Amino acid sequence: MIRHPHGAPIIILLLLLCANRTTVLAAAPQNQIPSCYAFSKVGVLPPEFERTLFVMIDQTTMLNAELKQALSDSVRSFLRPGTSFTIIRFSAFSQGRYLDIVSTGVLEQPIPHEIRNSISVKSLKQFDSCVRGQVEFGAKLALSSIEKIVSDSTSGLEKSDVMASLAEVSRIAKESRAPRRVVLVVSDMLENSSISSFYEKNGVRRIDPAKEMKAVEENNFIGDFGGASVYVMGAGLLPDSTDGKSKGSSKSGYRDPKTMTALKQFWSSYFEKSNAKLEEFGMPALLSPVQ
């Protein structure tokens, strides 16, 4: 455990500082991680973060143990100094569910080497210890938020507003100051709203990508991610259900390759039109790391 010079663990100090902060979850993102620059009183403004990660989790998509672990591993490996993150949950704008921000934070960069000599040794020690504790604190915040969202997921919700949620989050992603912007969408990507339904007979419907895109454009649900990179995990994932009542439930879970190809083609077109680069479309697992 990293400790303050007076003996208090840095991670505990961060927790205490965070407990006194007011956070608005459903509004603009606000940093929930106390600043090490302010804590150590180094008298230096923190450098801008270099990259940001938006994790969007669809609460109508049920992940198995392997996908849960893969999600946690992907997020943890992305978090390092100079990174900001925002964890978001969504489903449908009904049934007591809505799009909202669960947690957000900034992992600060080290003090630039060229100005370290102008700072007292005591302040530098406090700062360096705090930054190491900050990464641990940030990872716990992000991963506990993800665990809570995933544990509350259910296949019993009748609707899933994937497109509307993406369009809304794209606005936040575009406004980010980070040079590198990454969006990780954890969802079956099966729209089930007033715009369209990608389900048929308790399974995935083979959609016409061009026809579906026309409907999206007519309803003004194209977003603008500002050139962000997008990774999708969970595409086409069907719940293991035999009651025939849950959203898109399937007894077999079989997904026809042609159906999945059409689904991928649609979302590739959607993200291209929404000023984003679809780096990978996991059906359901990602085959390359989020970076």
C-alpha positions as CSV (number, residue, x, y, z in Angstrom):
1,M,0.0,0.0,0.0
2,I,1.4,3.4,-1.0
3,R,1.5,5.8,2.0
4,H,1.5,9.5,2.7
5,P,4.6,10.7,4.5
6,H,2.6,11.0,7.7
7,G,1.4,7.4,7.4
8,A,-2.1,7.6,5.8
9,P,-2.5,5.3,2.8
10,I,-2.8,7.5,-0.4
11,I,-5.8,5.4,-1.6
12,I,-7.6,6.1,1.6
13,L,-7.0,9.8,1.3
14,L,-8.4,9.7,-2.2
15,L,-11.5,8.0,-1.0
16,L,-12.0,10.6,1.7
17,L,-11.5,13.4,-0.7
18,C,-13.9,11.9,-3.2
19,A,-16.6,11.3,-0.5
20,N,-16.8,15.1,-0.1
21,R,-17.4,15.8,-3.8
22,T,-20.8,16.3,-5.4
23,T,-21.3,14.5,-8.7
24,V,-23.9,15.0,-11.3
25,L,-24.3,11.7,-13.1
26,A,-27.0,12.3,-15.7
27,A,-25.5,15.7,-16.8
28,A,-22.1,16.6,-18.2
29,P,-19.3,14.4,-17.1
30,Q,-17.5,15.5,-13.9
31,N,-14.3,14.1,-12.7
32,Q,-14.9,11.9,-9.6
33,I,-11.1,11.4,-8.9
34,P,-9.4,14.0,-6.7
35,S,-6.5,15.8,-8.3
36,C,-3.0,14.8,-7.2
37,Y,-1.7,18.2,-8.4
38,A,-4.1,19.9,-6.0
39,F,-3.5,17.4,-3.1
40,S,0.3,17.7,-3.2
41,K,0.3,21.5,-3.8
42,V,3.0,21.4,-6.4
43,G,2.0,24.7,-7.8
44,V,1.8,23.3,-11.4
45,L,-1.3,23.0,-13.6
46,P,-2.0,19.4,-14.7
47,P,-1.2,18.6,-18.3
48,E,-4.2,17.8,-20.6
49,F,-5.0,14.1,-20.7
50,E,-4.0,12.4,-23.9
51,R,-6.8,9.9,-24.5
52,T,-10.3,9.2,-23.2
53,L,-12.4,6.0,-23.0
54,F,-16.2,5.9,-23.1
55,V,-17.7,2.6,-22.1
56,M,-21.3,2.2,-23.0
57,I,-23.1,-0.8,-21.5
58,D,-26.5,-2.0,-22.8
59,Q,-28.5,-3.3,-19.8
60,T,-30.6,-5.5,-22.1
61,T,-27.5,-7.5,-23.0
62,M,-26.5,-10.4,-20.7
63,L,-22.8,-11.3,-20.6
64,N,-21.5,-14.7,-19.6
65,A,-18.5,-15.0,-17.3
66,E,-15.9,-15.0,-20.1
67,L,-17.2,-11.8,-21.6
68,K,-17.5,-10.1,-18.2
69,Q,-13.8,-10.9,-17.6
70,A,-12.8,-9.8,-21.1
71,L,-14.6,-6.5,-20.5
72,S,-12.9,-5.9,-17.2
73,D,-9.5,-6.8,-18.7
74,S,-10.0,-4.5,-21.7
75,V,-10.9,-1.5,-19.5
76,R,-8.2,-2.1,-16.9
77,S,-5.5,-2.4,-19.6
78,F,-6.6,1.0,-21.1
79,L,-6.3,2.9,-17.8
80,R,-3.0,4.6,-17.2
81,P,-1.8,8.1,-16.4
82,G,-3.0,10.6,-19.0
83,T,-6.3,8.8,-19.5
84,S,-9.9,9.9,-18.8
85,F,-12.8,7.5,-18.7
86,T,-16.6,7.7,-18.6
87,I,-18.8,4.6,-17.8
88,I,-22.3,4.8,-19.2
89,R,-25.4,2.6,-19.0
90,F,-28.3,2.5,-21.4
91,S,-31.3,0.4,-22.4
92,A,-34.6,2.1,-23.3
93,F,-36.1,5.4,-22.4
94,S,-38.8,3.7,-20.5
95,Q,-39.5,1.1,-17.7
96,G,-37.5,3.2,-15.2
97,R,-34.4,2.9,-17.3
98,Y,-32.5,5.7,-19.1
99,L,-29.2,6.7,-20.5
100,D,-26.9,8.0,-17.7
101,I,-23.3,8.4,-16.6
102,V,-22.4,6.1,-13.7
103,S,-18.8,7.3,-13.2
104,T,-16.1,9.4,-14.8
105,G,-12.6,10.2,-13.9
106,V,-9.2,11.5,-15.0
107,L,-5.9,9.7,-14.3
108,E,-3.4,12.6,-14.4
109,Q,-0.1,12.6,-16.2
110,P,3.2,12.9,-14.2
111,I,4.8,16.4,-13.8
112,P,6.8,17.2,-16.9
113,H,10.4,16.3,-16.4
114,E,11.7,19.7,-17.3
115,I,10.0,21.5,-14.4
116,R,10.4,18.9,-11.6
117,N,13.6,20.5,-10.4
118,S,11.6,23.7,-9.6
119,I,9.4,21.8,-7.1
120,S,10.3,20.8,-3.5
121,V,11.4,17.2,-2.8
122,K,8.6,16.8,-0.2
123,S,5.9,17.9,-2.7
124,L,7.3,15.7,-5.4
125,K,7.3,12.6,-3.1
126,Q,3.7,13.3,-2.1
127,F,2.7,13.8,-5.8
128,D,4.5,10.7,-7.1
129,S,2.9,8.5,-4.4
130,C,-0.5,10.1,-5.0
131,V,-0.3,9.4,-8.8
132,R,0.4,5.7,-8.2
133,G,-2.5,5.5,-5.8
134,Q,-4.7,7.4,-8.2
135,V,-4.4,4.8,-10.9
136,E,-5.5,2.1,-8.4
137,F,-8.4,4.3,-7.3
138,G,-9.5,5.0,-10.8
139,A,-9.4,1.4,-11.8
140,K,-11.5,0.4,-8.8
141,L,-14.0,3.2,-9.6
142,A,-14.4,2.2,-13.3
143,L,-14.5,-1.6,-12.7
144,S,-16.9,-1.4,-9.8
145,S,-19.2,0.7,-11.9
146,I,-19.1,-1.8,-14.7
147,E,-19.7,-4.7,-12.4
148,K,-22.8,-2.9,-11.0
149,I,-24.2,-2.2,-14.4
150,V,-23.7,-5.7,-15.7
151,S,-25.2,-7.3,-12.6
152,D,-28.3,-5.2,-13.0
153,S,-28.7,-6.2,-16.7
154,T,-31.8,-8.2,-17.7
155,S,-33.2,-9.7,-20.9
156,G,-36.7,-8.8,-19.6
157,L,-36.7,-5.3,-21.0
158,E,-39.0,-5.1,-24.0
159,K,-37.2,-2.2,-25.8
160,S,-33.6,-1.2,-26.5
161,D,-32.8,2.2,-27.9
162,V,-29.3,1.5,-29.2
163,M,-29.3,4.2,-31.9
164,A,-30.7,7.0,-29.8
165,S,-28.2,6.2,-27.0
166,L,-25.3,6.2,-29.5
167,A,-26.3,9.5,-31.0
168,E,-26.5,11.1,-27.6
169,V,-23.1,9.8,-26.4
170,S,-21.5,10.8,-29.7
171,R,-22.1,14.5,-28.6
172,I,-20.0,14.0,-25.4
173,A,-17.3,12.1,-27.3
174,K,-17.0,14.8,-29.9
175,E,-16.6,17.5,-27.2
176,S,-13.7,15.7,-25.5
177,R,-10.4,17.5,-25.6
178,A,-8.4,14.3,-25.8
179,P,-6.5,13.7,-29.1
180,R,-7.3,10.0,-28.8
181,R,-11.0,9.1,-28.3
182,V,-12.2,5.5,-27.9
183,V,-15.8,4.3,-27.5
184,L,-16.3,0.7,-26.3
185,V,-19.9,-0.3,-26.9
186,V,-21.0,-3.4,-24.9
187,S,-24.3,-4.4,-26.6
188,D,-26.0,-7.0,-28.7
189,M,-26.5,-4.1,-31.2
190,L,-30.1,-5.3,-31.7
191,E,-32.3,-2.2,-32.0
192,N,-35.8,-2.7,-30.7
193,S,-37.6,0.6,-30.8
194,S,-40.1,2.7,-32.7
195,I,-37.5,3.1,-35.4
196,S,-37.0,-0.6,-36.1
197,S,-36.7,-4.0,-34.6
198,F,-33.8,-6.3,-35.4
199,Y,-35.6,-9.3,-33.9
200,E,-37.8,-11.9,-35.5
201,K,-39.3,-15.1,-34.1
202,N,-37.3,-14.8,-30.9
203,G,-34.0,-14.5,-32.8
204,V,-32.0,-12.0,-34.9
205,R,-33.7,-10.8,-38.0
206,R,-31.8,-10.7,-41.2
207,I,-32.0,-6.9,-41.9
208,D,-31.5,-5.0,-45.1
209,P,-28.7,-2.6,-44.2
210,A,-29.5,0.0,-46.8
211,K,-33.2,0.1,-45.8
212,E,-32.5,0.3,-42.1
213,M,-30.0,3.1,-42.7
214,K,-32.6,5.1,-44.6
215,A,-34.9,4.8,-41.6
216,V,-32.2,6.0,-39.3
217,E,-31.4,9.0,-41.4
218,E,-35.1,9.9,-41.7
219,N,-35.4,9.9,-38.0
220,N,-32.3,12.0,-37.4
221,F,-30.4,9.4,-35.3
222,I,-27.1,9.8,-37.0
223,G,-24.5,10.9,-34.5
224,D,-21.1,12.7,-34.7
225,F,-18.3,11.0,-32.7
226,G,-15.7,13.5,-33.9
227,G,-13.5,10.9,-35.4
228,A,-13.5,8.5,-32.4
229,S,-12.5,4.9,-32.7
230,V,-15.3,2.4,-31.8
231,Y,-15.1,-1.1,-30.6
232,V,-18.2,-3.3,-30.2
233,M,-18.4,-6.3,-27.8
234,G,-21.5,-8.6,-27.7
235,A,-22.9,-8.1,-31.1
236,G,-25.8,-10.5,-31.9
237,L,-25.6,-12.0,-28.4
238,L,-28.9,-13.7,-27.5
239,P,-30.0,-14.6,-23.9
240,D,-30.1,-18.2,-22.9
241,S,-33.8,-18.3,-22.3
242,T,-36.5,-20.9,-22.9
243,D,-39.6,-18.9,-21.8
244,G,-40.1,-17.2,-25.1
245,K,-41.1,-14.0,-23.4
246,S,-37.8,-12.1,-22.9
247,K,-36.6,-9.6,-25.4
248,G,-35.2,-11.5,-28.4
249,S,-35.0,-14.7,-26.4
250,S,-33.8,-17.8,-28.2
251,K,-33.9,-21.4,-27.4
252,S,-30.8,-22.3,-29.4
253,G,-28.8,-19.0,-29.5
254,Y,-27.9,-19.8,-33.1
255,R,-27.0,-16.8,-35.3
256,D,-27.0,-17.3,-39.0
257,P,-23.7,-16.0,-40.6
258,K,-25.5,-14.1,-43.3
259,T,-27.7,-12.5,-40.7
260,M,-24.6,-11.4,-38.7
261,T,-22.9,-10.1,-41.8
262,A,-25.9,-7.9,-42.5
263,L,-25.9,-6.7,-38.9
264,K,-22.2,-5.8,-39.2
265,Q,-22.7,-4.1,-42.5
266,F,-25.4,-1.9,-41.1
267,W,-23.4,-0.8,-38.0
268,S,-20.2,-0.2,-40.1
269,S,-22.3,2.2,-42.3
270,Y,-23.8,3.8,-39.2
271,F,-20.5,4.6,-37.6
272,E,-19.0,5.8,-40.8
273,K,-21.9,8.2,-41.3
274,S,-21.5,9.2,-37.6
275,N,-17.9,10.3,-38.1
276,A,-16.4,7.3,-36.3
277,K,-14.1,4.5,-37.2
278,L,-15.3,1.0,-36.3
279,E,-12.1,-0.7,-35.3
280,E,-13.7,-4.1,-34.4
281,F,-17.2,-5.6,-34.3
282,G,-17.1,-8.4,-31.7
283,M,-19.6,-11.1,-32.4
284,P,-19.6,-11.4,-29.5
285,A,-16.0,-11.3,-28.3
286,L,-13.3,-8.9,-29.3
287,L,-10.4,-10.5,-31.1
288,S,-8.0,-7.6,-30.6
289,P,-7.3,-5.3,-27.6
290,V,-9.0,-1.9,-27.1
291,Q,-6.2,0.6,-27.6
